[in-house]
Amino acid sequence: MMRPAIRLVALMLLSCLIGAGRAEAGLWDMIDALDGPGPSSGTGNIMVNLVCSDAGGARAGDPFRTRLKSGTLRIPDDAGKGSCLFFDWRSFEAKEDDRFYPVNLDITEFGASARLHPTVELGGGIGWLSFNSRFPGASDDITGTRLTISFPRVTFKPLMAIPFKPFNNSRGGWGFLQLYFRETIVVGNLTDEDFATKPGNDFSRDDQRISSMGFIIDATTVLRLAGLR
């Protein structure tokens, strides 16, 4: 009798641990420091599954055929079935500190993910990091772009993991709230010359790995939950 309650408490604790991060980074969305500016807090994100494979997939007489269904975060009936192609865009800001003036970051990625469970997806992606900053009084921004490779990219739908039928029998609608975590390699070299750096602060890093985590709300899934889609 106590097992569902223990499971729910454990999931709530996990959600808090994943989403907390450092206080100055902001609770909703954050990314680690680039061994330079940061940590950065999120200013906006869009994360959608562009197309997903059907949970059933193969038909009789056609064992290798997979039917594709468009839509955002379509949840399969069975655990471990289904995969998705995704698009992610995230925007961050590192506030001014004693080393750097404010830096804005945008990360855009495409990739693929597989469902390990109706509430969990694991995947990886490739894309680019764009950044810009400016010295006070300067007329031009300091800008740059670097290739990014992300793995793992984990998303978790905590409401769908609650062991009560209303959360499990809504065609995935309660998956509108998600937590994500990912590790990203910023390919190439970054130095203090790539940012508006204050005097006396020098750094240089190659192929730096950064972590990011936060919350996502999927508007399409909210409409599905409300019966409007």
LOBA-955539 format. One line per 5 residues: their letters; for each residue x, y, z of C-alpha. Coordinates in Angstrom, 2 decimals. Each point is the difference from the previous one (the first is absolute). Layout:
<nodes>
A = X Y Z  ...
</nodes>
This chain:
<nodes>
MMRPA = 0.00 0.00 0.00  2.86 2.37 0.71  1.90 -0.72 -3.21  -1.84 2.54 -2.27  0.39 2.73 2.63
IRLVA = 3.73 -0.69 0.38  0.39 0.02 -3.76  -1.78 3.37 -0.29  2.14 1.58 2.74  3.16 -1.29 -1.67
LMLLS = -1.05 1.50 -3.34  -0.74 3.37 1.62  3.42 0.04 1.66  1.68 -0.93 -3.27  -1.83 2.84 -1.77
CLIGA = 1.19 2.52 2.59  3.59 -1.23 -0.17  0.11 0.12 -3.80  -1.61 3.43 -0.27  1.72 1.81 2.85
GRAEA = 3.52 0.77 -1.24  1.86 2.98 1.44  -2.19 2.73 1.42  1.54 2.74 -2.11  -0.64 -1.99 -3.17
GLWDM = -3.79 0.10 0.29  -2.35 -2.90 0.68  -1.87 -0.16 -3.29  2.91 -0.55 -2.41  3.76 0.20 0.39
IDALD = 3.31 -0.88 -1.63  3.41 -0.35 1.62  2.72 2.58 -0.47  2.16 -0.21 -3.13  3.11 0.12 2.22
GPGPS = -0.47 3.69 -0.58  -3.37 1.81 0.04  -2.78 -1.63 1.97  -1.75 -1.88 1.42  -2.84 1.15 -2.23
SGTGN = -3.74 0.13 0.67  -2.59 -0.83 -2.64  -1.93 2.73 -1.78  -2.08 -2.29 -2.24  -0.13 -3.47 -1.52
IMVNL = -1.84 -2.00 -2.64  0.32 -3.79 0.12  -2.22 -2.13 -2.24  0.00 -3.45 -1.51  -0.52 0.64 -3.71
VCSDA = -1.03 -3.54 -0.94  -0.23 -3.25 1.96  -0.28 -3.63 -0.96  -3.20 -1.81 0.87  0.19 -2.14 3.11
GGARA = -1.50 -2.91 -1.93  2.11 0.38 -3.13  0.15 -3.24 -1.98  -3.09 -1.51 -1.62  -0.67 -3.61 -0.86
GDPFR = 1.94 -0.98 -3.11  2.09 3.13 0.17  2.33 -0.48 3.01  2.40 2.83 -0.89  -2.53 2.73 -0.57
TRLKS = -0.33 2.82 2.52  -2.94 2.36 -0.24  0.92 3.60 0.77  -2.40 2.35 1.73  0.55 3.73 0.14
GTLRI = -0.66 1.81 3.23  1.75 1.12 3.11  1.01 -2.47 2.70  -2.31 -2.80 -1.10  0.14 -2.61 2.77
PDDAG = 0.09 -3.72 -0.94  -2.26 -2.54 1.66  2.89 -2.31 0.91  3.23 0.87 1.77  3.16 -0.14 -2.07
KGSCL = -1.71 0.54 -3.36  0.13 3.07 -2.19  2.66 2.50 -1.02  -0.07 3.67 -0.95  1.84 2.65 -2.00
FFDWR = 0.18 3.20 2.02  0.78 3.70 -0.31  1.28 2.02 2.96  0.62 3.72 0.34  1.12 1.52 3.30
SFEAK = 1.01 3.53 0.94  2.13 0.93 3.03  1.55 3.07 1.61  3.12 0.19 2.15  -0.24 3.13 2.13
EDDRF = 2.91 2.36 0.54  2.47 -1.05 2.68  3.55 0.94 1.00  1.42 -1.80 -3.07  -2.37 0.62 -2.92
YPVNL = -2.61 2.41 -1.25  -3.45 -1.54 -0.78  0.07 -2.83 -2.56  -3.01 -1.34 -1.95  0.02 -3.63 -1.19
DITEF = -2.29 -1.83 -2.45  0.21 -3.76 -0.54  -1.78 -1.62 -2.96  0.06 -3.78 -0.47  -1.58 -2.81 -2.00
GASAR = 0.19 -3.64 0.96  -1.72 -3.28 0.80  -1.32 -1.55 3.19  -1.40 -3.37 1.06  -2.59 -0.68 2.67
LHPTV = 1.34 -2.16 2.78  -3.41 0.26 1.69  -3.14 2.05 -0.72  1.36 2.58 2.46  3.67 0.00 -1.03
ELGGG = 1.85 0.77 -3.25  3.72 -0.33 -0.68  1.72 1.51 -3.01  2.73 2.17 -1.44  0.33 2.88 -2.41
IGWLS = 2.26 2.24 -2.04  -0.29 3.73 -0.60  1.66 3.31 0.74  0.61 2.45 2.84  -0.23 3.72 -0.83
FNSRF = 1.17 2.66 2.44  0.35 3.77 0.14  1.15 2.60 2.51  1.05 3.67 -0.02  2.35 2.28 1.86
PGASD = -1.73 3.00 1.62  -0.17 2.85 -2.47  1.03 -2.18 -2.98  -2.05 0.18 -3.17  0.63 -3.56 -1.18
DITGT = -0.69 -3.36 1.63  2.61 -2.71 0.42  -1.60 -3.06 -1.60  0.88 -3.61 -0.72  -1.37 -3.44 -0.88
RLTIS = 1.18 -3.50 0.92  -1.13 -3.50 -0.93  -1.69 -1.92 2.84  -0.47 -3.72 0.61  -2.37 -1.07 2.79
FPRVT = -0.19 -3.39 1.71  -1.76 -1.06 2.05  -3.20 2.01 -0.34  -2.49 -1.32 2.54  -3.59 1.19 0.39
FKPLM = -2.29 -1.14 2.79  -3.78 0.55 0.31  -0.62 0.00 3.77  -3.80 0.39 -0.03  -0.43 -3.08 -2.19
AIPFK = 2.02 -2.00 2.54  -2.53 0.66 2.79  -1.60 -3.42 0.69  -3.64 1.11 -0.47  -2.14 -0.78 -3.06
PFNNS = -0.99 3.60 -0.88  3.68 0.74 -0.67  0.60 -3.17 -2.04  -3.09 -0.12 -2.22  0.01 3.37 -1.74
RGGWG = 1.82 -0.87 -3.27  3.19 1.47 1.40  -1.58 3.36 0.81  1.57 0.19 3.44  3.39 -0.09 -1.72
FLQLY = -0.33 3.76 -0.58  2.30 0.58 2.99  3.48 -1.41 -0.47  3.40 0.13 1.59  3.09 -0.23 -2.17
FRETI = 3.70 -0.56 0.55  2.77 -0.09 -2.57  3.76 0.04 -0.42  1.33 2.07 -2.91  3.46 0.24 -1.56
VVGNL = 0.79 3.41 -1.49  2.32 -0.99 -2.85  3.13 2.09 -0.51  1.86 2.60 2.00  -1.49 2.78 2.14
TDEDF = 2.12 2.80 1.46  -0.52 3.28 1.82  0.18 1.74 -3.39  -3.34 -1.57 -0.97  -1.83 2.02 2.69
ATKPG = -0.09 3.48 1.50  2.56 -0.81 2.69  1.05 2.29 2.83  3.75 0.72 0.40  2.12 -2.67 1.69
NDFSR = -2.19 -2.98 -0.91  1.55 -2.46 -2.43  -1.19 -3.48 -0.93  0.18 -2.51 -2.86  -1.94 -3.28 -0.26
DDQRI = -0.24 -2.65 -2.72  -3.09 -2.17 -0.59  -1.59 1.02 3.27  -2.77 -2.11 1.53  -2.88 1.88 1.61
SSMGF = -3.13 -1.21 1.79  -3.48 1.46 -0.26  -3.30 -0.80 1.67  -3.44 1.47 0.41  -3.74 -0.24 -0.53
IIDAT = -2.01 -0.13 -3.23  -3.70 0.67 -0.62  -1.33 -1.43 -3.27  -2.91 2.13 -1.26  -1.18 -2.64 -2.50
TVLRL = -0.32 -2.58 2.76  -1.92 2.50 2.15  -2.57 0.29 -2.83  -0.21 -3.79 -0.20  -0.62 -0.20 3.75
AGLR = -2.78 2.60 -0.31  -1.63 -1.99 -2.81  0.64 2.73 -2.57  2.29 -2.08 -2.22
</nodes>
